[in-house]
Amino acid sequence: MKSILKVFVIPHSHTDPGWLKTFEEYFNQKTRDIIDNAVDKLEELPLMKFQLSEISFLAKWYKYAHPTRREALKKLVKQGRLEIATGGMSGNF
């Protein structure tokens, strides 16, 4: 009997704070838009999931996000559609 292989592709973001750019540069030039776009697309596409791996960027994003975006993020996390992989802190912030 043949096994059926199922492959799941989950969009993922990983940016090391302070690696090639400062924490602020990464956040302002890349990560803020990544989180904004992930929240927008997850709301648009109910079968989509996303993983984010730097809690330091998420904390800064959350601090300045509009309250409706914060609520959307909480809802997506509760639904298991936005996953915080490892939740680790790294770099200088």
PDB file of N, CA, C and O in Angstrom:
ATOM      1  N   MET A   1       0.840  -1.179   0.000  1.00  0.00           N
ATOM      2  CA  MET A   1       0.000   0.000   0.000  1.00  0.00           C
ATOM      3  C   MET A   1       0.888   1.246   0.000  1.00  0.00           C
ATOM      4  O   MET A   1       1.844   1.333   0.771  1.00  0.00           O
ATOM      5  N   LYS A   2       0.574   2.187  -0.848  1.00  0.00           N
ATOM      6  CA  LYS A   2       1.370   3.403  -0.953  1.00  0.00           C
ATOM      7  C   LYS A   2       0.942   4.430   0.083  1.00  0.00           C
ATOM      8  O   LYS A   2      -0.244   4.601   0.366  1.00  0.00           O
ATOM      9  N   SER A   3       1.924   5.098   0.634  1.00  0.00           N
ATOM     10  CA  SER A   3       1.642   6.206   1.555  1.00  0.00           C
ATOM     11  C   SER A   3       1.464   7.482   0.753  1.00  0.00           C
ATOM     12  O   SER A   3       2.092   7.665  -0.291  1.00  0.00           O
ATOM     13  N   ILE A   4       0.627   8.339   1.234  1.00  0.00           N
ATOM     14  CA  ILE A   4       0.447   9.632   0.602  1.00  0.00           C
ATOM     15  C   ILE A   4       1.169  10.663   1.451  1.00  0.00           C
ATOM     16  O   ILE A   4       0.919  10.799   2.648  1.00  0.00           O
ATOM     17  N   LEU A   5       2.057  11.374   0.811  1.00  0.00           N
ATOM     18  CA  LEU A   5       2.817  12.414   1.485  1.00  0.00           C
ATOM     19  C   LEU A   5       2.051  13.732   1.382  1.00  0.00           C
ATOM     20  O   LEU A   5       1.706  14.170   0.284  1.00  0.00           O
ATOM     21  N   LYS A   6       1.790  14.352   2.511  1.00  0.00           N
ATOM     22  CA  LYS A   6       1.160  15.671   2.525  1.00  0.00           C
ATOM     23  C   LYS A   6       2.212  16.692   2.923  1.00  0.00           C
ATOM     24  O   LYS A   6       2.914  16.526   3.920  1.00  0.00           O
ATOM     25  N   VAL A   7       2.309  17.735   2.141  1.00  0.00           N
ATOM     26  CA  VAL A   7       3.277  18.795   2.402  1.00  0.00           C
ATOM     27  C   VAL A   7       2.510  20.074   2.713  1.00  0.00           C
ATOM     28  O   VAL A   7       1.602  20.463   1.978  1.00  0.00           O
ATOM     29  N   PHE A   8       2.883  20.715   3.801  1.00  0.00           N
ATOM     30  CA  PHE A   8       2.261  21.971   4.195  1.00  0.00           C
ATOM     31  C   PHE A   8       3.318  23.066   4.110  1.00  0.00           C
ATOM     32  O   PHE A   8       4.400  22.939   4.684  1.00  0.00           O
ATOM     33  N   VAL A   9       3.007  24.116   3.408  1.00  0.00           N
ATOM     34  CA  VAL A   9       3.913  25.251   3.294  1.00  0.00           C
ATOM     35  C   VAL A   9       3.321  26.388   4.128  1.00  0.00           C
ATOM     36  O   VAL A   9       2.211  26.850   3.862  1.00  0.00           O
ATOM     37  N   ILE A  10       4.065  26.828   5.130  1.00  0.00           N
ATOM     38  CA  ILE A  10       3.598  27.897   6.004  1.00  0.00           C
ATOM     39  C   ILE A  10       4.551  29.085   5.848  1.00  0.00           C
ATOM     40  O   ILE A  10       5.743  28.967   6.133  1.00  0.00           O
ATOM     41  N   PRO A  11       4.026  30.227   5.396  1.00  0.00           N
ATOM     42  CA  PRO A  11       4.877  31.413   5.307  1.00  0.00           C
ATOM     43  C   PRO A  11       5.487  31.729   6.668  1.00  0.00           C
ATOM     44  O   PRO A  11       4.846  31.567   7.706  1.00  0.00           O
ATOM     45  N   HIS A  12       6.723  32.178   6.643  1.00  0.00           N
ATOM     46  CA  HIS A  12       7.481  32.378   7.873  1.00  0.00           C
ATOM     47  C   HIS A  12       8.354  33.617   7.724  1.00  0.00           C
ATOM     48  O   HIS A  12       8.840  33.917   6.634  1.00  0.00           O
ATOM     49  N   SER A  13       8.545  34.320   8.807  1.00  0.00           N
ATOM     50  CA  SER A  13       9.444  35.465   8.806  1.00  0.00           C
ATOM     51  C   SER A  13      10.515  35.267   9.865  1.00  0.00           C
ATOM     52  O   SER A  13      10.238  34.823  10.979  1.00  0.00           O
ATOM     53  N   HIS A  14      11.740  35.605   9.498  1.00  0.00           N
ATOM     54  CA  HIS A  14      12.836  35.553  10.464  1.00  0.00           C
ATOM     55  C   HIS A  14      13.802  36.686  10.135  1.00  0.00           C
ATOM     56  O   HIS A  14      14.367  36.724   9.042  1.00  0.00           O
ATOM     57  N   THR A  15      13.989  37.586  11.055  1.00  0.00           N
ATOM     58  CA  THR A  15      14.944  38.684  10.907  1.00  0.00           C
ATOM     59  C   THR A  15      15.714  38.784  12.215  1.00  0.00           C
ATOM     60  O   THR A  15      15.123  38.981  13.277  1.00  0.00           O
ATOM     61  N   ASP A  16      17.018  38.650  12.136  1.00  0.00           N
ATOM     62  CA  ASP A  16      17.845  38.753  13.343  1.00  0.00           C
ATOM     63  C   ASP A  16      18.051  40.219  13.714  1.00  0.00           C
ATOM     64  O   ASP A  16      18.720  40.953  12.987  1.00  0.00           O
ATOM     65  N   PRO A  17      17.487  40.648  14.829  1.00  0.00           N
ATOM     66  CA  PRO A  17      17.703  42.037  15.241  1.00  0.00           C
ATOM     67  C   PRO A  17      19.188  42.320  15.461  1.00  0.00           C
ATOM     68  O   PRO A  17      19.862  41.610  16.207  1.00  0.00           O
ATOM     69  N   GLY A  18      19.683  43.357  14.808  1.00  0.00           N
ATOM     70  CA  GLY A  18      21.067  43.765  15.026  1.00  0.00           C
ATOM     71  C   GLY A  18      22.107  43.000  14.238  1.00  0.00           C
ATOM     72  O   GLY A  18      23.297  43.166  14.507  1.00  0.00           O
ATOM     73  N   TRP A  19      21.722  42.164  13.272  1.00  0.00           N
ATOM     74  CA  TRP A  19      22.709  41.369  12.534  1.00  0.00           C
ATOM     75  C   TRP A  19      23.432  42.239  11.507  1.00  0.00           C
ATOM     76  O   TRP A  19      24.605  42.558  11.699  1.00  0.00           O
ATOM     77  N   LEU A  20      22.768  42.628  10.431  1.00  0.00           N
ATOM     78  CA  LEU A  20      23.378  43.491   9.413  1.00  0.00           C
ATOM     79  C   LEU A  20      22.921  44.937   9.524  1.00  0.00           C
ATOM     80  O   LEU A  20      23.556  45.848   8.993  1.00  0.00           O
ATOM     81  N   LYS A  21      21.815  45.127  10.221  1.00  0.00           N
ATOM     82  CA  LYS A  21      21.264  46.460  10.435  1.00  0.00           C
ATOM     83  C   LYS A  21      20.916  46.576  11.911  1.00  0.00           C
ATOM     84  O   LYS A  21      20.897  45.580  12.635  1.00  0.00           O
ATOM     85  N   THR A  22      20.642  47.790  12.348  1.00  0.00           N
ATOM     86  CA  THR A  22      20.211  47.950  13.733  1.00  0.00           C
ATOM     87  C   THR A  22      18.793  47.414  13.893  1.00  0.00           C
ATOM     88  O   THR A  22      18.088  47.192  12.909  1.00  0.00           O
ATOM     89  N   PHE A  23      18.392  47.213  15.121  1.00  0.00           N
ATOM     90  CA  PHE A  23      17.029  46.771  15.401  1.00  0.00           C
ATOM     91  C   PHE A  23      16.026  47.729  14.759  1.00  0.00           C
ATOM     92  O   PHE A  23      15.075  47.300  14.105  1.00  0.00           O
ATOM     93  N   GLU A  24      16.249  49.029  14.952  1.00  0.00           N
ATOM     94  CA  GLU A  24      15.339  50.042  14.405  1.00  0.00           C
ATOM     95  C   GLU A  24      15.296  50.003  12.883  1.00  0.00           C
ATOM     96  O   GLU A  24      14.226  50.124  12.288  1.00  0.00           O
ATOM     97  N   GLU A  25      16.461  49.832  12.247  1.00  0.00           N
ATOM     98  CA  GLU A  25      16.487  49.765  10.779  1.00  0.00           C
ATOM     99  C   GLU A  25      15.701  48.558  10.268  1.00  0.00           C
ATOM    100  O   GLU A  25      14.898  48.683   9.342  1.00  0.00           O
ATOM    101  N   TYR A  26      15.931  47.399  10.866  1.00  0.00           N
ATOM    102  CA  TYR A  26      15.167  46.215  10.459  1.00  0.00           C
ATOM    103  C   TYR A  26      13.677  46.439  10.660  1.00  0.00           C
ATOM    104  O   TYR A  26      12.871  46.123   9.784  1.00  0.00           O
ATOM    105  N   PHE A  27      13.317  46.980  11.806  1.00  0.00           N
ATOM    106  CA  PHE A  27      11.903  47.182  12.087  1.00  0.00           C
ATOM    107  C   PHE A  27      11.278  48.150  11.088  1.00  0.00           C
ATOM    108  O   PHE A  27      10.245  47.847  10.491  1.00  0.00           O
ATOM    109  N   ASN A  28      11.895  49.304  10.906  1.00  0.00           N
ATOM    110  CA  ASN A  28      11.329  50.333  10.029  1.00  0.00           C
ATOM    111  C   ASN A  28      11.375  49.969   8.546  1.00  0.00           C
ATOM    112  O   ASN A  28      10.472  50.335   7.793  1.00  0.00           O
ATOM    113  N   GLN A  29      12.416  49.252   8.118  1.00  0.00           N
ATOM    114  CA  GLN A  29      12.579  48.945   6.697  1.00  0.00           C
ATOM    115  C   GLN A  29      11.943  47.618   6.281  1.00  0.00           C
ATOM    116  O   GLN A  29      11.643  47.426   5.103  1.00  0.00           O
ATOM    117  N   LYS A  30      11.734  46.711   7.217  1.00  0.00           N
ATOM    118  CA  LYS A  30      11.243  45.398   6.828  1.00  0.00           C
ATOM    119  C   LYS A  30      10.148  44.833   7.727  1.00  0.00           C
ATOM    120  O   LYS A  30       9.037  44.563   7.272  1.00  0.00           O
ATOM    121  N   THR A  31      10.468  44.660   8.984  1.00  0.00           N
ATOM    122  CA  THR A  31       9.633  43.843   9.858  1.00  0.00           C
ATOM    123  C   THR A  31       8.248  44.429  10.117  1.00  0.00           C
ATOM    124  O   THR A  31       7.271  43.683  10.173  1.00  0.00           O
ATOM    125  N   ARG A  32       8.144  45.729  10.272  1.00  0.00           N
ATOM    126  CA  ARG A  32       6.820  46.335  10.489  1.00  0.00           C
ATOM    127  C   ARG A  32       5.893  45.988   9.325  1.00  0.00           C
ATOM    128  O   ARG A  32       4.742  45.606   9.535  1.00  0.00           O
ATOM    129  N   ASP A  33       6.403  46.123   8.091  1.00  0.00           N
ATOM    130  CA  ASP A  33       5.595  45.802   6.915  1.00  0.00           C
ATOM    131  C   ASP A  33       5.272  44.313   6.837  1.00  0.00           C
ATOM    132  O   ASP A  33       4.175  43.940   6.422  1.00  0.00           O
ATOM    133  N   ILE A  34       6.204  43.470   7.227  1.00  0.00           N
ATOM    134  CA  ILE A  34       5.960  42.030   7.216  1.00  0.00           C
ATOM    135  C   ILE A  34       4.788  41.685   8.139  1.00  0.00           C
ATOM    136  O   ILE A  34       3.892  40.931   7.760  1.00  0.00           O
ATOM    137  N   ILE A  35       4.805  42.240   9.343  1.00  0.00           N
ATOM    138  CA  ILE A  35       3.724  41.943  10.300  1.00  0.00           C
ATOM    139  C   ILE A  35       2.409  42.553   9.818  1.00  0.00           C
ATOM    140  O   ILE A  35       1.368  41.901   9.884  1.00  0.00           O
ATOM    141  N   ASP A  36       2.444  43.793   9.337  1.00  0.00           N
ATOM    142  CA  ASP A  36       1.228  44.416   8.803  1.00  0.00           C
ATOM    143  C   ASP A  36       0.632  43.558   7.684  1.00  0.00           C
ATOM    144  O   ASP A  36      -0.565  43.271   7.684  1.00  0.00           O
ATOM    145  N   ASN A  37       1.475  43.155   6.733  1.00  0.00           N
ATOM    146  CA  ASN A  37       1.004  42.358   5.600  1.00  0.00           C
ATOM    147  C   ASN A  37       0.500  40.992   6.031  1.00  0.00           C
ATOM    148  O   ASN A  37      -0.491  40.497   5.496  1.00  0.00           O
ATOM    149  N   ALA A  38       1.174  40.382   6.993  1.00  0.00           N
ATOM    150  CA  ALA A  38       0.733  39.071   7.480  1.00  0.00           C
ATOM    151  C   ALA A  38      -0.660  39.171   8.101  1.00  0.00           C
ATOM    152  O   ALA A  38      -1.521  38.338   7.818  1.00  0.00           O
ATOM    153  N   VAL A  39      -0.888  40.170   8.936  1.00  0.00           N
ATOM    154  CA  VAL A  39      -2.198  40.350   9.562  1.00  0.00           C
ATOM    155  C   VAL A  39      -3.258  40.605   8.489  1.00  0.00           C
ATOM    156  O   VAL A  39      -4.340  40.019   8.532  1.00  0.00           O
ATOM    157  N   ASP A  40      -2.950  41.472   7.535  1.00  0.00           N
ATOM    158  CA  ASP A  40      -3.910  41.772   6.462  1.00  0.00           C
ATOM    159  C   ASP A  40      -4.251  40.530   5.654  1.00  0.00           C
ATOM    160  O   ASP A  40      -5.426  40.247   5.421  1.00  0.00           O
ATOM    161  N   LYS A  41      -3.241  39.789   5.227  1.00  0.00           N
ATOM    162  CA  LYS A  41      -3.473  38.609   4.386  1.00  0.00           C
ATOM    163  C   LYS A  41      -4.175  37.496   5.158  1.00  0.00           C
ATOM    164  O   LYS A  41      -5.030  36.804   4.604  1.00  0.00           O
ATOM    165  N   LEU A  42      -3.826  37.320   6.421  1.00  0.00           N
ATOM    166  CA  LEU A  42      -4.493  36.291   7.219  1.00  0.00           C
ATOM    167  C   LEU A  42      -5.976  36.612   7.392  1.00  0.00           C
ATOM    168  O   LEU A  42      -6.813  35.709   7.401  1.00  0.00           O
ATOM    169  N   GLU A  43      -6.295  37.882   7.528  1.00  0.00           N
ATOM    170  CA  GLU A  43      -7.709  38.258   7.617  1.00  0.00           C
ATOM    171  C   GLU A  43      -8.427  38.013   6.290  1.00  0.00           C
ATOM    172  O   GLU A  43      -9.604  37.654   6.273  1.00  0.00           O
ATOM    173  N   GLU A  44      -7.725  38.206   5.196  1.00  0.00           N
ATOM    174  CA  GLU A  44      -8.277  38.031   3.854  1.00  0.00           C
ATOM    175  C   GLU A  44      -8.433  36.558   3.461  1.00  0.00           C
ATOM    176  O   GLU A  44      -9.408  36.179   2.811  1.00  0.00           O
ATOM    177  N   LEU A  45      -7.465  35.740   3.864  1.00  0.00           N
ATOM    178  CA  LEU A  45      -7.391  34.348   3.417  1.00  0.00           C
ATOM    179  C   LEU A  45      -7.542  33.405   4.612  1.00  0.00           C
ATOM    180  O   LEU A  45      -6.557  33.104   5.285  1.00  0.00           O
ATOM    181  N   PRO A  46      -8.754  32.939   4.882  1.00  0.00           N
ATOM    182  CA  PRO A  46      -9.025  32.168   6.105  1.00  0.00           C
ATOM    183  C   PRO A  46      -8.282  30.834   6.234  1.00  0.00           C
ATOM    184  O   PRO A  46      -8.213  30.289   7.335  1.00  0.00           O
ATOM    185  N   LEU A  47      -7.736  30.302   5.166  1.00  0.00           N
ATOM    186  CA  LEU A  47      -7.004  29.035   5.264  1.00  0.00           C
ATOM    187  C   LEU A  47      -5.499  29.243   5.443  1.00  0.00           C
ATOM    188  O   LEU A  47      -4.755  28.280   5.624  1.00  0.00           O
ATOM    189  N   MET A  48      -5.061  30.480   5.392  1.00  0.00           N
ATOM    190  CA  MET A  48      -3.632  30.784   5.481  1.00  0.00           C
ATOM    191  C   MET A  48      -3.157  30.800   6.930  1.00  0.00           C
ATOM    192  O   MET A  48      -3.904  31.144   7.846  1.00  0.00           O
ATOM    193  N   LYS A  49      -1.889  30.418   7.111  1.00  0.00           N
ATOM    194  CA  LYS A  49      -1.209  30.520   8.404  1.00  0.00           C
ATOM    195  C   LYS A  49       0.102  31.260   8.195  1.00  0.00           C
ATOM    196  O   LYS A  49       0.589  31.377   7.070  1.00  0.00           O
ATOM    197  N   PHE A  50       0.672  31.761   9.293  1.00  0.00           N
ATOM    198  CA  PHE A  50       1.943  32.485   9.224  1.00  0.00           C
ATOM    199  C   PHE A  50       2.690  32.276  10.529  1.00  0.00           C
ATOM    200  O   PHE A  50       2.086  32.190  11.598  1.00  0.00           O
ATOM    201  N   GLN A  51       4.025  32.195  10.430  1.00  0.00           N
ATOM    202  CA  GLN A  51       4.865  32.084  11.624  1.00  0.00           C
ATOM    203  C   GLN A  51       5.795  33.289  11.706  1.00  0.00           C
ATOM    204  O   GLN A  51       6.380  33.716  10.711  1.00  0.00           O
ATOM    205  N   LEU A  52       5.912  33.812  12.893  1.00  0.00           N
ATOM    206  CA  LEU A  52       6.816  34.923  13.174  1.00  0.00           C
ATOM    207  C   LEU A  52       7.753  34.469  14.279  1.00  0.00           C
ATOM    208  O   LEU A  52       7.316  33.841  15.244  1.00  0.00           O
ATOM    209  N   SER A  53       9.048  34.781  14.148  1.00  0.00           N
ATOM    210  CA  SER A  53       9.962  34.207  15.136  1.00  0.00           C
ATOM    211  C   SER A  53      10.651  35.197  16.077  1.00  0.00           C
ATOM    212  O   SER A  53      11.338  34.757  16.999  1.00  0.00           O
ATOM    213  N   GLU A  54      10.505  36.481  15.895  1.00  0.00           N
ATOM    214  CA  GLU A  54      11.158  37.415  16.828  1.00  0.00           C
ATOM    215  C   GLU A  54      10.124  38.200  17.627  1.00  0.00           C
ATOM    216  O   GLU A  54       9.454  39.089  17.101  1.00  0.00           O
ATOM    217  N   ILE A  55      10.011  37.863  18.871  1.00  0.00           N
ATOM    218  CA  ILE A  55       9.029  38.519  19.744  1.00  0.00           C
ATOM    219  C   ILE A  55       9.394  39.987  19.993  1.00  0.00           C
ATOM    220  O   ILE A  55       8.510  40.800  20.264  1.00  0.00           O
ATOM    221  N   SER A  56      10.667  40.330  19.906  1.00  0.00           N
ATOM    222  CA  SER A  56      11.060  41.725  20.125  1.00  0.00           C
ATOM    223  C   SER A  56      10.444  42.639  19.068  1.00  0.00           C
ATOM    224  O   SER A  56       9.989  43.737  19.389  1.00  0.00           O
ATOM    225  N   PHE A  57      10.426  42.197  17.815  1.00  0.00           N
ATOM    226  CA  PHE A  57       9.794  42.992  16.759  1.00  0.00           C
ATOM    227  C   PHE A  57       8.282  43.036  16.952  1.00  0.00           C
ATOM    228  O   PHE A  57       7.654  44.077  16.756  1.00  0.00           O
ATOM    229  N   LEU A  58       7.707  41.914  17.333  1.00  0.00           N
ATOM    230  CA  LEU A  58       6.264  41.870  17.548  1.00  0.00           C
ATOM    231  C   LEU A  58       5.859  42.797  18.686  1.00  0.00           C
ATOM    232  O   LEU A  58       4.828  43.465  18.604  1.00  0.00           O
ATOM    233  N   ALA A  59       6.660  42.845  19.744  1.00  0.00           N
ATOM    234  CA  ALA A  59       6.364  43.726  20.878  1.00  0.00           C
ATOM    235  C   ALA A  59       6.365  45.192  20.442  1.00  0.00           C
ATOM    236  O   ALA A  59       5.492  45.963  20.840  1.00  0.00           O
ATOM    237  N   LYS A  60       7.339  45.570  19.630  1.00  0.00           N
ATOM    238  CA  LYS A  60       7.398  46.961  19.150  1.00  0.00           C
ATOM    239  C   LYS A  60       6.228  47.239  18.211  1.00  0.00           C
ATOM    240  O   LYS A  60       5.596  48.292  18.303  1.00  0.00           O
ATOM    241  N   TRP A  61       5.938  46.310  17.317  1.00  0.00           N
ATOM    242  CA  TRP A  61       4.805  46.477  16.401  1.00  0.00           C
ATOM    243  C   TRP A  61       3.510  46.656  17.195  1.00  0.00           C
ATOM    244  O   TRP A  61       2.717  47.553  16.907  1.00  0.00           O
ATOM    245  N   TYR A  62       3.307  45.809  18.179  1.00  0.00           N
ATOM    246  CA  TYR A  62       2.082  45.832  18.984  1.00  0.00           C
ATOM    247  C   TYR A  62       1.933  47.167  19.723  1.00  0.00           C
ATOM    248  O   TYR A  62       0.834  47.710  19.829  1.00  0.00           O
ATOM    249  N   LYS A  63       3.044  47.677  20.224  1.00  0.00           N
ATOM    250  CA  LYS A  63       3.023  48.939  20.978  1.00  0.00           C
ATOM    251  C   LYS A  63       2.482  50.087  20.129  1.00  0.00           C
ATOM    252  O   LYS A  63       1.770  50.950  20.642  1.00  0.00           O
ATOM    253  N   TYR A  64       2.810  50.107  18.846  1.00  0.00           N
ATOM    254  CA  TYR A  64       2.425  51.218  17.982  1.00  0.00           C
ATOM    255  C   TYR A  64       1.273  50.896  17.032  1.00  0.00           C
ATOM    256  O   TYR A  64       0.824  51.777  16.299  1.00  0.00           O
ATOM    257  N   ALA A  65       0.791  49.671  17.028  1.00  0.00           N
ATOM    258  CA  ALA A  65      -0.282  49.277  16.110  1.00  0.00           C
ATOM    259  C   ALA A  65      -1.604  49.911  16.502  1.00  0.00           C
ATOM    260  O   ALA A  65      -1.861  50.181  17.676  1.00  0.00           O
ATOM    261  N   HIS A  66      -2.426  50.140  15.511  1.00  0.00           N
ATOM    262  CA  HIS A  66      -3.786  50.639  15.734  1.00  0.00           C
ATOM    263  C   HIS A  66      -4.562  49.576  16.522  1.00  0.00           C
ATOM    264  O   HIS A  66      -4.353  48.383  16.300  1.00  0.00           O
ATOM    265  N   PRO A  67      -5.443  49.979  17.426  1.00  0.00           N
ATOM    266  CA  PRO A  67      -6.198  49.002  18.234  1.00  0.00           C
ATOM    267  C   PRO A  67      -6.937  47.935  17.419  1.00  0.00           C
ATOM    268  O   PRO A  67      -7.057  46.795  17.870  1.00  0.00           O
ATOM    269  N   THR A  68      -7.430  48.283  16.238  1.00  0.00           N
ATOM    270  CA  THR A  68      -8.114  47.259  15.429  1.00  0.00           C
ATOM    271  C   THR A  68      -7.132  46.209  14.921  1.00  0.00           C
ATOM    272  O   THR A  68      -7.473  45.031  14.808  1.00  0.00           O
ATOM    273  N   ARG A  69      -5.931  46.636  14.620  1.00  0.00           N
ATOM    274  CA  ARG A  69      -4.898  45.676  14.194  1.00  0.00           C
ATOM    275  C   ARG A  69      -4.473  44.792  15.372  1.00  0.00           C
ATOM    276  O   ARG A  69      -4.238  43.596  15.199  1.00  0.00           O
ATOM    277  N   ARG A  70      -4.376  45.375  16.550  1.00  0.00           N
ATOM    278  CA  ARG A  70      -4.036  44.581  17.739  1.00  0.00           C
ATOM    279  C   ARG A  70      -5.079  43.496  17.958  1.00  0.00           C
ATOM    280  O   ARG A  70      -4.736  42.341  18.213  1.00  0.00           O
ATOM    281  N   GLU A  71      -6.350  43.864  17.858  1.00  0.00           N
ATOM    282  CA  GLU A  71      -7.435  42.892  18.045  1.00  0.00           C
ATOM    283  C   GLU A  71      -7.387  41.809  16.976  1.00  0.00           C
ATOM    284  O   GLU A  71      -7.613  40.633  17.263  1.00  0.00           O
ATOM    285  N   ALA A  72      -7.091  42.207  15.748  1.00  0.00           N
ATOM    286  CA  ALA A  72      -6.977  41.229  14.661  1.00  0.00           C
ATOM    287  C   ALA A  72      -5.858  40.241  14.961  1.00  0.00           C
ATOM    288  O   ALA A  72      -6.018  39.037  14.759  1.00  0.00           O
ATOM    289  N   LEU A  73      -4.723  40.749  15.442  1.00  0.00           N
ATOM    290  CA  LEU A  73      -3.593  39.883  15.778  1.00  0.00           C
ATOM    291  C   LEU A  73      -3.973  38.896  16.884  1.00  0.00           C
ATOM    292  O   LEU A  73      -3.674  37.707  16.783  1.00  0.00           O
ATOM    293  N   LYS A  74      -4.628  39.383  17.931  1.00  0.00           N
ATOM    294  CA  LYS A  74      -5.044  38.508  19.038  1.00  0.00           C
ATOM    295  C   LYS A  74      -5.968  37.400  18.528  1.00  0.00           C
ATOM    296  O   LYS A  74      -5.830  36.239  18.913  1.00  0.00           O
ATOM    297  N   LYS A  75      -6.897  37.769  17.671  1.00  0.00           N
ATOM    298  CA  LYS A  75      -7.841  36.809  17.110  1.00  0.00           C
ATOM    299  C   LYS A  75      -7.103  35.741  16.291  1.00  0.00           C
ATOM    300  O   LYS A  75      -7.398  34.551  16.402  1.00  0.00           O
ATOM    301  N   LEU A  76      -6.149  36.174  15.476  1.00  0.00           N
ATOM    302  CA  LEU A  76      -5.393  35.246  14.641  1.00  0.00           C
ATOM    303  C   LEU A  76      -4.546  34.290  15.488  1.00  0.00           C
ATOM    304  O   LEU A  76      -4.427  33.109  15.159  1.00  0.00           O
ATOM    305  N   VAL A  77      -3.965  34.796  16.566  1.00  0.00           N
ATOM    306  CA  VAL A  77      -3.185  33.937  17.471  1.00  0.00           C
ATOM    307  C   VAL A  77      -4.105  32.917  18.138  1.00  0.00           C
ATOM    308  O   VAL A  77      -3.768  31.735  18.211  1.00  0.00           O
ATOM    309  N   LYS A  78      -5.260  33.364  18.622  1.00  0.00           N
ATOM    310  CA  LYS A  78      -6.215  32.448  19.263  1.00  0.00           C
ATOM    311  C   LYS A  78      -6.694  31.371  18.306  1.00  0.00           C
ATOM    312  O   LYS A  78      -6.938  30.235  18.712  1.00  0.00           O
ATOM    313  N   GLN A  79      -6.830  31.731  17.031  1.00  0.00           N
ATOM    314  CA  GLN A  79      -7.263  30.769  16.021  1.00  0.00           C
ATOM    315  C   GLN A  79      -6.144  29.809  15.616  1.00  0.00           C
ATOM    316  O   GLN A  79      -6.386  28.829  14.912  1.00  0.00           O
ATOM    317  N   GLY A  80      -4.927  30.092  16.061  1.00  0.00           N
ATOM    318  CA  GLY A  80      -3.785  29.253  15.685  1.00  0.00           C
ATOM    319  C   GLY A  80      -3.297  29.514  14.271  1.00  0.00           C
ATOM    320  O   GLY A  80      -2.578  28.697  13.696  1.00  0.00           O
ATOM    321  N   ARG A  81      -3.684  30.642  13.715  1.00  0.00           N
ATOM    322  CA  ARG A  81      -3.303  30.958  12.340  1.00  0.00           C
ATOM    323  C   ARG A  81      -2.058  31.832  12.275  1.00  0.00           C
ATOM    324  O   ARG A  81      -1.364  31.848  11.258  1.00  0.00           O
ATOM    325  N   LEU A  82      -1.772  32.551  13.343  1.00  0.00           N
ATOM    326  CA  LEU A  82      -0.521  33.280  13.451  1.00  0.00           C
ATOM    327  C   LEU A  82       0.222  32.659  14.618  1.00  0.00           C
ATOM    328  O   LEU A  82      -0.204  32.750  15.769  1.00  0.00           O
ATOM    329  N   GLU A  83       1.336  32.029  14.302  1.00  0.00           N
ATOM    330  CA  GLU A  83       2.113  31.332  15.331  1.00  0.00           C
ATOM    331  C   GLU A  83       3.380  32.112  15.631  1.00  0.00           C
ATOM    332  O   GLU A  83       4.030  32.643  14.731  1.00  0.00           O
ATOM    333  N   ILE A  84       3.718  32.171  16.899  1.00  0.00           N
ATOM    334  CA  ILE A  84       4.967  32.798  17.317  1.00  0.00           C
ATOM    335  C   ILE A  84       5.930  31.661  17.607  1.00  0.00           C
ATOM    336  O   ILE A  84       5.880  31.033  18.664  1.00  0.00           O
ATOM    337  N   ALA A  85       6.811  31.410  16.641  1.00  0.00           N
ATOM    338  CA  ALA A  85       7.749  30.294  16.739  1.00  0.00           C
ATOM    339  C   ALA A  85       8.855  30.641  17.716  1.00  0.00           C
ATOM    340  O   ALA A  85       9.550  31.641  17.539  1.00  0.00           O
ATOM    341  N   THR A  86       9.019  29.857  18.706  1.00  0.00           N
ATOM    342  CA  THR A  86      10.006  29.967  19.775  1.00  0.00           C
ATOM    343  C   THR A  86       9.734  31.136  20.709  1.00  0.00           C
ATOM    344  O   THR A  86       9.935  31.011  21.917  1.00  0.00           O
ATOM    345  N   GLY A  87       9.283  32.263  20.184  1.00  0.00           N
ATOM    346  CA  GLY A  87       9.017  33.422  21.023  1.00  0.00           C
ATOM    347  C   GLY A  87      10.256  33.990  21.660  1.00  0.00           C
ATOM    348  O   GLY A  87      10.158  34.720  22.646  1.00  0.00           O
ATOM    349  N   GLY A  88      11.425  33.677  21.127  1.00  0.00           N
ATOM    350  CA  GLY A  88      12.664  34.097  21.740  1.00  0.00           C
ATOM    351  C   GLY A  88      13.007  35.552  21.518  1.00  0.00           C
ATOM    352  O   GLY A  88      12.577  36.161  20.538  1.00  0.00           O
ATOM    353  N   MET A  89      13.772  36.101  22.421  1.00  0.00           N
ATOM    354  CA  MET A  89      14.280  37.463  22.302  1.00  0.00           C
ATOM    355  C   MET A  89      15.722  37.346  21.821  1.00  0.00           C
ATOM    356  O   MET A  89      16.466  36.471  22.265  1.00  0.00           O
ATOM    357  N   SER A  90      16.107  38.234  20.912  1.00  0.00           N
ATOM    358  CA  SER A  90      17.501  38.238  20.464  1.00  0.00           C
ATOM    359  C   SER A  90      17.883  39.646  20.047  1.00  0.00           C
ATOM    360  O   SER A  90      17.023  40.486  19.782  1.00  0.00           O
ATOM    361  N   GLY A  91      19.172  39.890  19.992  1.00  0.00           N
ATOM    362  CA  GLY A  91      19.670  41.159  19.492  1.00  0.00           C
ATOM    363  C   GLY A  91      19.543  42.308  20.467  1.00  0.00           C
ATOM    364  O   GLY A  91      19.136  42.147  21.618  1.00  0.00           O
ATOM    365  N   ASN A  92      19.905  43.461  19.966  1.00  0.00           N
ATOM    366  CA  ASN A  92      19.835  44.696  20.752  1.00  0.00           C
ATOM    367  C   ASN A  92      18.574  45.449  20.400  1.00  0.00           C
ATOM    368  O   ASN A  92      18.331  45.763  19.235  1.00  0.00           O
ATOM    369  N   PHE A  93      17.789  45.733  21.386  1.00  0.00           N
ATOM    370  CA  PHE A  93      16.586  46.522  21.137  1.00  0.00           C
ATOM    371  C   PHE A  93      16.404  47.411  22.305  1.00  0.00           C
ATOM    372  O   PHE A  93      15.450  48.188  22.346  1.00  0.00           O
TER     373      PHE A  93
END
